[in-house]
């Protein structure tokens, strides 16, 4: 089921945030990690969870989006990557609010 869900999530582009967000959020809820990612505190994720989520988020970005989101400051943290994605896309369109 997880593999099938992962395959249905498109790569995030500059045009498809709304659908990508819905599918990625559902997958993160299924994995039981969405609440941890959304917390605005400085609580670090467990190393294995952080590594898995970084891989998932980075794999599901196209090249242009990757270049606009991933920085030296956030590439090591799934929480910071998730925040950068939401900040970039959710704030630009009211229909995309996360």
C-alpha positions in Angstrom: 0.0 0.0 0.0 2.8 2.4 0.9 4.6 1.7 -2.4 1.4 2.3 -4.4 0.7 5.5 -2.5 4.2 6.8 -3.1 3.9 6.0 -6.8 0.8 8.2 -7.1 2.5 11.3 -5.7 3.8 13.4 -8.6 7.0 15.3 -8.4 6.4 18.8 -7.0 6.7 21.4 -9.7 6.0 25.1 -9.8 2.4 24.4 -11.0 1.1 21.4 -9.0 1.5 22.3 -5.3 -2.2 21.8 -4.4 -2.5 18.2 -5.6 1.1 17.4 -4.5 0.3 18.7 -1.0 -2.9 16.7 -0.7 -1.2 13.4 -1.7 1.9 14.0 0.3 -0.1 15.0 3.4 -2.1 11.8 3.1 1.1 9.7 2.9 2.7 11.5 5.8 -0.5 10.9 7.9 -0.4 7.2 6.9 3.2 7.1 8.1 2.3 8.9 11.4 4.8 11.7 10.9 2.7 14.7 9.7 2.2 16.1 13.2 5.9 15.9 13.9 6.7 17.8 10.7 4.1 20.5 11.3 5.2 21.3 14.8 6.9 24.7 15.0 9.2 23.7 17.8 12.8 22.8 17.6 12.2 19.1 18.5 14.4 17.0 16.2 13.0 14.0 14.4 14.6 10.6 15.1 17.6 10.1 12.7 15.9 7.3 10.8 12.7 9.2 10.4 14.5 12.3 9.4 16.5 10.4 6.8 13.4 8.7 5.4 11.4 11.9 5.1 14.3 13.9 3.6 14.6 11.2 0.9 10.8 11.2 0.3 10.6 15.0 0.0 13.7 15.4 -2.2 12.7 12.5 -4.5 9.3 14.1 -5.0 10.6 17.5 -6.3 11.5 18.2 -9.9 14.9 19.8 -10.7 13.7 23.4 -10.7 11.7 23.1 -7.5 14.7 21.4 -5.9 16.9 24.3 -6.8 14.4 26.7 -5.3 13.8 24.8 -2.1 16.9 22.8 -1.0 19.6 24.9 0.5 22.7 24.2 2.6 20.8 25.3 5.6 17.8 23.0 5.2 19.1 19.9 3.3 19.8 18.0 6.5 16.4 18.4 8.1 13.1 17.1 6.9 11.3 19.6 9.1 13.1 22.5 7.5 12.5 21.1 4.0 8.8 20.7 4.7 8.7 24.3 6.1 10.5 25.7 3.0 8.0 23.9 0.7 5.0 25.3 2.6 6.5 28.8 2.8 7.3 28.9 -0.9 4.0 27.6 -2.2 1.3 28.0 0.5 2.0 31.7 0.9 1.9 32.5 -2.8 -1.7 31.4 -3.4 -4.6 31.5 -1.0 -6.0 28.3 -2.5 -2.7 26.5 -1.6 -2.8 27.3 2.1 -1.3 24.4 4.1 
